[in-house]
Amino acid sequence: VFLVLTFCHPQSGKKISVLLCWLLLLVLNIMPALFVGRGVSCGGAPHHHNSRAVVPCGGLLHGNNGHVVNLMMSPSSPKCNPSRLLHRRRKGRCDAAAAAAILGHSGAHFGSCGNAGSGATQRNPLKIATKGRLAVTSATPSAVCVVDDERYAQITALPEAAALNLPLDEEWHLTVPATSANMGPGFDTLGIALEVLNEVCVRWRTDVDTFEGIDPFTSDPQVTLLGEGVDSLPRDATNGVVAMVKRGYESTVATDKMKLPIGWMEFVCVNRIPPARGMGSSSGALVAGIAAGMALRGHDVTTSKARNILLQETAALEGHPDNVAPCIYGGFQLCYTPRSLESTMEIDTDNGELGDALTRSEKPAQYISRRVEPPTTPPLAVLYIPDFESSTKETRASLPTEYSVKDVVFTISRNALLIHAYSCGEWKVLDEATRDRMHQPYRGDPSGFPLSRLLKAAQEAGAHGSFMSGAGPTVLAFAGGYAMESKASNVTEPATPEAMLQASAVADAMDKAAKAAGLTGRSVVTAPSNNGVEAQMRRTVDVDKMSDRIPDLRD
């Protein structure tokens, strides 16, 4: 119309065209608003089913936030199909901004756009929670997008639930590595992360269609366990991961008195780390749980500040940082506590020696961890995991309270040698560097566990060094770690066939030694991990798909 009026009536067409342009803009802005708050089908008639709001199949909608959302529909579906409304909410991808526009809400805790509220203030439904930037949500591929109106209304009606950084159809997915503490001489100071990962998913319950009758604070949550420990770990609020998520949310970084509505939530634990075997399963639960609680508060757990908070909180709960530090930061970690913050020593003036008195400072202990740089080609880690469980508390009680100066000097020198040998790749001295006189002699053979047999078998099979992992009973041996020049560049690459052959020989040797001693267990060949805890928000994944990804460690 603008072009026709301009060319046919050059004098009056200009004024008319301007008026028509303003009129057109007015119509475009007013018409979509007429449909806000209604369920509209492609034919224009209101359409509701099972008390759920139905997003129109196509066209443009203006949300209350002023953003225009394009709801694309399949070309083969010119009309809405009522039968598609029966699809479960996880089967389709809902556009949160459009659903918010339909329901008349400016904030959104549902759909797939990763948005989240903070405190009592609802955010823009197009804001991505994990990044904090504005982005256009992806369009729904189906002709109809069904929003769970009842569950959403219940969540938004409860301030504690509405404040969670957790959209209705999304979940927080966290991974934590297994860890091996002490590494021989590094009692309570050294630890390394391993490529055996536990997963934790935190989301709204999927076993109920409504939260009616479920107390959000006193009812037990839905706890799903997969993998290791399914027959022994609790499936209620006493589960270690659930307790730590609650602690991380309500106390670690809390600035208010908001409680976590665990009764409306589901916790999925995919366990690949065997519990009570000296591989850091309890540390993984601490780190994953508190990190999830911090993420639900809207904190990015990948920042150095958040990781430091994690270290202080989890190390204080664990009592020592050598397991939690590599679980948080990954890699080979050296941990210590500054004397000025941990304690003060009193000098016995009568004999000039350190007295027995240890006066605690009023300040809380601060734990510090530093990464030991790995060699160009890290070794493989061969684990022999016995079938029986061991309590760290019990094995720790078997340790002496006094040591000779000779044994202390021996252990200190091996501790320093271990750090040097590992970081420089000097595998020839690693066997001597992993020897210890502070805890392994008391946790091994005297208790009936054939530790010396396993260590000797690993050494004779070609292992660089071996030691009891944590408090045991798992034994870890380093093998491989050889390098060859890459033909494409000057960098070195692991000689995988040689490394795997050596690792397999070490695993077979420990298996034979264990069977000869009447011990049953399994061998696992893995590698050190440079990654610690990781968290991301993603679409809710069915539990069946998670179980398909759990390898059998016996293989």
Summary of the structure (lengths in Angstrom):
residues: 555
radius of gyration: 30.0
end to end distance: 73.6
largest distance: 113.1
contacts: 1863
relative contact order: 0.11
helix: 34%
strand: 21%
